[in-house]
Amino acid sequence: MTTSDHLAGYGVEIITAGTVEEARDLLRTNRRISVLVIDTDLGQVDDSLSLAKSARVSDPDLKVIYTSRMPFRLRETEKVSGAPCVRTPYRPHQLVGVISQLVRRHPAEEVEAYAA
């Protein structure tokens, strides 16, 4: 089973994109997207990081989660603010937990939580 199938089993509605360009199109046309999960291990790291930044500019409330085998290689300056990085491989329930925390957090709490 893929990650999408597992997340759907937890009640998370999933929209998948096979490429960064597909993801850009989905983000432009679908305003229901509240969390963007970016796998930085798929070979398009720079494009993926750029996608997250442009998506956040278009929708400041969009939550972003990065996944990576080597999260220490993702510099904070390359990531959007407040975006956690989940180390791969992960269990679906771990990703669901991170998604739940981000979606439930209020903007004031988010600023407080990440104002370091």
One Martini backbone bead per residue (centre of mass of N, CA, C, O) as a GRO file, in nm:
protein
  116
    1MET     BB    1   0.099   0.034   0.017
    2THR     BB    2   0.047   0.353   0.017
    3THR     BB    3   0.039   0.643   0.178
    4SER     BB    4  -0.238   0.725   0.076
    5ASP     BB    5  -0.390   0.475   0.171
    6HIS     BB    6  -0.324   0.504   0.469
    7LEU     BB    7  -0.442   0.789   0.514
    8ALA     BB    8  -0.730   0.718   0.428
    9GLY     BB    9  -0.766   0.520   0.675
   10TYR     BB   10  -0.761   0.797   0.868
   11GLY     BB   11  -0.940   1.023   0.700
   12VAL     BB   12  -0.761   1.138   0.480
   13GLU     BB   13  -0.761   1.359   0.228
   14ILE     BB   14  -0.635   1.288  -0.102
   15ILE     BB   15  -0.395   1.456  -0.316
   16THR     BB   16  -0.213   1.376  -0.601
   17ALA     BB   17   0.128   1.418  -0.731
   18GLY     BB   18   0.384   1.340  -0.969
   19THR     BB   19   0.458   1.648  -0.985
   20VAL     BB   20   0.530   1.971  -0.945
   21GLU     BB   21   0.337   2.077  -1.163
   22GLU     BB   22   0.086   1.933  -1.062
   23ALA     BB   23   0.088   2.070  -0.786
   24ARG     BB   24   0.057   2.359  -0.885
   25ASP     BB   25  -0.216   2.315  -1.021
   26LEU     BB   26  -0.370   2.219  -0.769
   27LEU     BB   27  -0.318   2.478  -0.599
   28ARG     BB   28  -0.463   2.673  -0.801
   29THR     BB   29  -0.755   2.494  -0.820
   30ASN     BB   30  -0.740   2.400  -0.498
   31ARG     BB   31  -0.871   2.533  -0.190
   32ARG     BB   32  -0.875   2.262   0.007
   33ILE     BB   33  -0.585   2.281   0.066
   34SER     BB   34  -0.401   2.252   0.389
   35VAL     BB   35  -0.175   2.028   0.311
   36LEU     BB   36   0.174   1.999   0.228
   37VAL     BB   37   0.351   1.720   0.100
   38ILE     BB   38   0.712   1.686   0.081
   39ASP     BB   39   0.931   1.491  -0.108
   40THR     BB   40   1.289   1.526  -0.104
   41ASP     BB   41   1.371   1.225  -0.244
   42LEU     BB   42   1.273   1.263  -0.568
   43GLY     BB   43   1.497   1.483  -0.713
   44GLN     BB   44   1.326   1.781  -0.669
   45VAL     BB   45   1.420   1.980  -0.444
   46ASP     BB   46   1.418   2.269  -0.556
   47ASP     BB   47   1.128   2.256  -0.665
   48SER     BB   48   0.993   2.182  -0.395
   49LEU     BB   49   1.083   2.433  -0.236
   50SER     BB   50   0.953   2.633  -0.433
   51LEU     BB   51   0.666   2.534  -0.402
   52ALA     BB   52   0.630   2.601  -0.104
   53LYS     BB   53   0.680   2.905  -0.128
   54SER     BB   54   0.460   2.975  -0.340
   55ALA     BB   55   0.222   2.854  -0.184
   56ARG     BB   56   0.252   3.039   0.069
   57VAL     BB   57   0.205   3.304  -0.081
   58SER     BB   58  -0.084   3.228  -0.183
   59ASP     BB   59  -0.111   3.061   0.116
   60PRO     BB   60  -0.047   3.138   0.441
   61ASP     BB   61  -0.221   2.880   0.570
   62LEU     BB   62  -0.043   2.676   0.460
   63LYS     BB   63   0.065   2.363   0.522
   64VAL     BB   64   0.397   2.218   0.579
   65ILE     BB   65   0.559   1.904   0.484
   66TYR     BB   66   0.853   1.736   0.522
   67THR     BB   67   1.037   1.473   0.359
   68SER     BB   68   1.329   1.273   0.480
   69ARG     BB   69   1.621   1.094   0.516
   70MET     BB   70   1.788   1.394   0.543
   71PRO     BB   71   1.697   1.659   0.725
   72PHE     BB   72   1.979   1.805   0.777
   73ARG     BB   73   1.994   1.910   0.464
   74LEU     BB   74   1.768   2.103   0.545
   75ARG     BB   75   1.756   2.421   0.543
   76GLU     BB   76   1.583   2.665   0.698
   77THR     BB   77   1.611   2.874   0.454
   78GLU     BB   78   1.453   2.666   0.250
   79LYS     BB   79   1.219   2.677   0.430
   80VAL     BB   80   0.929   2.713   0.560
   81SER     BB   81   0.767   2.836   0.806
   82GLY     BB   82   0.671   2.587   1.037
   83ALA     BB   83   0.807   2.334   0.896
   84PRO     BB   84   0.819   2.015   0.919
   85CYS     BB   85   1.032   1.716   0.948
   86VAL     BB   86   1.004   1.390   0.822
   87ARG     BB   87   1.142   1.093   0.863
   88THR     BB   88   1.263   0.857   0.653
   89PRO     BB   89   1.094   0.624   0.740
   90TYR     BB   90   0.742   0.613   0.797
   91ARG     BB   91   0.452   0.610   0.962
   92PRO     BB   92   0.138   0.700   0.903
   93HIS     BB   93   0.068   0.791   1.199
   94GLN     BB   94   0.287   1.008   1.210
   95LEU     BB   95   0.177   1.191   0.985
   96VAL     BB   96  -0.103   1.229   1.105
   97GLY     BB   97  -0.004   1.370   1.362
   98VAL     BB   98   0.121   1.617   1.223
   99ILE     BB   99  -0.127   1.710   1.076
  100SER     BB  100  -0.307   1.750   1.325
  101GLN     BB  101  -0.133   1.963   1.462
  102LEU     BB  102  -0.143   2.177   1.233
  103VAL     BB  103  -0.456   2.206   1.200
  104ARG     BB  104  -0.518   2.279   1.513
  105ARG     BB  105  -0.349   2.517   1.497
  106HIS     BB  106  -0.320   2.834   1.577
  107PRO     BB  107  -0.174   3.114   1.468
  108ALA     BB  108  -0.072   3.215   1.748
  109GLU     BB  109   0.062   2.946   1.826
  110GLU     BB  110   0.257   2.928   1.588
  111VAL     BB  111   0.423   3.177   1.650
  112GLU     BB  112   0.507   3.086   1.932
  113ALA     BB  113   0.634   2.805   1.855
  114TYR     BB  114   0.844   2.953   1.619
  115ALA     BB  115   0.968   3.176   1.820
  116ALA     BB  116   1.331   3.151   1.834
   0.00000   0.00000   0.00000
